[in-house]
Amino acid sequence: MSIFDNPDQLRQLQNLLYPNPSRRRGGVECSSSSSEDEGESLVASKQTPGSIGAQAAGDATKPGGKRKKVNLVATPLVEQEKPQPTTLEEWEEAQEREDADILESRKCPEYTMTYRQAVGTEDVFLQMGQRTGASASCEDLILEIALPDEPMAADKMTLTLLEKEVDLGTALYRLKLPLPHPVDVDRCSAKYDSEQGKLRLTLRLRRELDYVNF
């Protein structure tokens, strides 16, 4: 039995798609009272996910209520405010860093990030641990920075490693990179290959749920 054999089911389907009779199409006149209604979709339903739970004070479903339409493309995301310096020394340091970033003329090197985990026989064959193939089960973050044609020796480079940032400075390159996860600064290591011109940083991750994933 088809739905087209029953006229009542067709009317119910019509009422579901076009609950407002003045906006129906297909031989019936469509009225547009304001410019705001032109952008609304003709396909609507009386029960929507927004009607579940407590309604807001300015909900559009209530008489006289108007809901502000937010353009997700034009509206920028709200960024967290950075803490402002409180002392004169902190203000001077922040100003020096800002001036150094503005006047920086060195090139930004290419880099790659990969995750690494220590897998034993019991993990591969017996699956006794809680490790998976996801990055949440990786202990280290490998950061490889390409420094081609770099004349400076490794002991002359400046490398500053913070919990959430890596700052590298050489004669030709400058890299100030925020890290995706906090790292344990005391358990990190660096190795420079002068033949390939590549700096390899092994960063030990320190995340909030590491005690669950390992």
N, C-alpha and C positions, 0 to 999 in steps of 0.2 A: 504494500500500500504506500503510495507516494503522498508527500505533503501537499501536492497540488490538487489532490482529489478532495480535500476538505477545505471549504472556504473559510471556516472559523480559524483554522490554523494559519492561513494566509493573513487574516486580519490581525491575529496575535503577533505574527512576525512583523507586520507593518507597524503596529503600535510599539513594538520593541525597538525597531530601528528609527522610527520617527515619532517620538512621544508627543511632540508639539504639532497639532494638526495644521497650524499656519505655515509650517516649514516643510510640509510634505511635497514631494515631487511626483511626476507621473500623471499629469492632467490636473493637478490641484495647484492653485496659485501659491507661490512662495513669497512671503513678505519679509522685508528687512527694515527694521525700525531705526537702527543706528549703525554707525560704522563699526562698533565693537562686535556686533553680531555677525559681520561678514567674515571674520576670521575664525569663527567657531565652526566646528565640524558638524555636518548634518547627522552623522551617526552618533547617537548618544543613548544612554540608558539611565533609568531613574536611580538605580543602585550602582554606585561607583566605589572603588577602594577608598576614596577620600571621605565617604560618608560613614565609614566604620570608625567607631570610637567617638570621643568627645569632639564636638564641632567647635571651631574657633569662633571668636566673637565677631569677626568680620567675614564670616563664611559667605560665599556667593549663593549657597542654597537657601539662606534665610532672606526674608524680604528686606530690601534696603541694604543688604550686605554686598560689598564689592571686594573681589579678590584681585590682588595685584599680580599681573602676569610678569614673570621673570624670564628674560632672554638669557638662556644658558650660554649662548655664544658671545654676547656682548658683555655679560656680567662677569667680572673677574672673580677668581677665588679669593677668599679671605685668608690672608697670610698672617701668621703669628708675629706679634710685635717682638722685636729684638730688645733685650734689656739694655737700657741706657746707662752709660758710665755715671758713676756717682762721685768720684773724686777727680781732682785735677790731673793726677798721673794717668788715670784711665782715659780721660778725654784726650790727653796728649798722645798716648799710644794709639788710640782709635784714629786720630787725625793723621798720624804718621803712616799707619797702614793704608788709610784711604788715599793719601797723596802718593804712596808708592804704587798702589794699584792703578791710579790714573796715569802716572808717568811711565808705567811699565811698557817697554818696547820689545821684550824678548818673545820668541814664539812659544806657543803652547804645544807640547809634544803629544804624539799619539799614544794612547794607552789602552789596555784591555784588562777586564776583570773576570776572573773565574773562581769558582768555589772548589774547595778540596776537602775530602773527608778521609779519615783513617779507617779503612775497612780491613777486618781480620777474617780468618777462616771461619770463625763461628758466625760471622755476619753473612758471608757469601753462601755457605753450604748449610749451616744449621739454623740460620735466622733466629738466633737466640736473643739478639738485641732489638732495640726499637728503631733502628736506623732505616731510612728509606732513601730513595733516589732524589728527594727534594733538597733544595738548598738549606732547609731548616735543619737537616742532619749533617751539615758540613761544619767543621771546626775552623777552617782557615779561609781567608779571602786572599787570592793571589792577584797582585797588581803588577803588571809588566808595563814599563814605560820605555818607549823607544827614543833613544837619544843619538841619532845619526850625526856624524861629523862633529862630535863633541870633543873639543881639545882639552877640557878640564879633567884633572884626575879625580878619582872617587873621593879621596880624602879632602879635596878642596870644595866639593859640592856642599850646599846647605840643605839639609833635610830636617824638617820639623814635623813630627808626628804627634797629633792630638787624638783624643778619643773619637772624634767625628770628623777629622780633617787631616789631609796630607798636604804639606807645602814643600815643594822642591824647587831649588834655584840653582842654575848652572850659568855658564858664560853665554850660552845661546838660548836656553829654554827656561821657562818658568811655568810651573803647574801648581795651582791651588785648587785642590779637589775635595769636595765634601764626600764623606763615606756613607754608604747606604745603611750601615749598621755600626754600633759602637764597637770599639776594639780595645783589647788589653794592651796598653802601650809597653808594658814590661815584658811581654811574651811575643813581641814582633821582631822580625829580622829583615835585613836587606843585603842584597848581593848584586854587584855590578860586574857585567861582562864587557870588558873593554874592546874585545875583538868584534862582537856583534853590536856594541853600542846600546846595550839594553840593561835597565835597572829592574831588578825583581824584588818586590816587597812581599813578604809573607806576614799577613796580619791575622792575629788570633782574635776571632770574634767573641764578643761578650754580650749576648742577648738576654732578654728577660726570661724566655722559656727554654733556655738551653738545658736546664735540669730535667725537662720533660722529654726532649727529643733525643737525649743521649742515654 
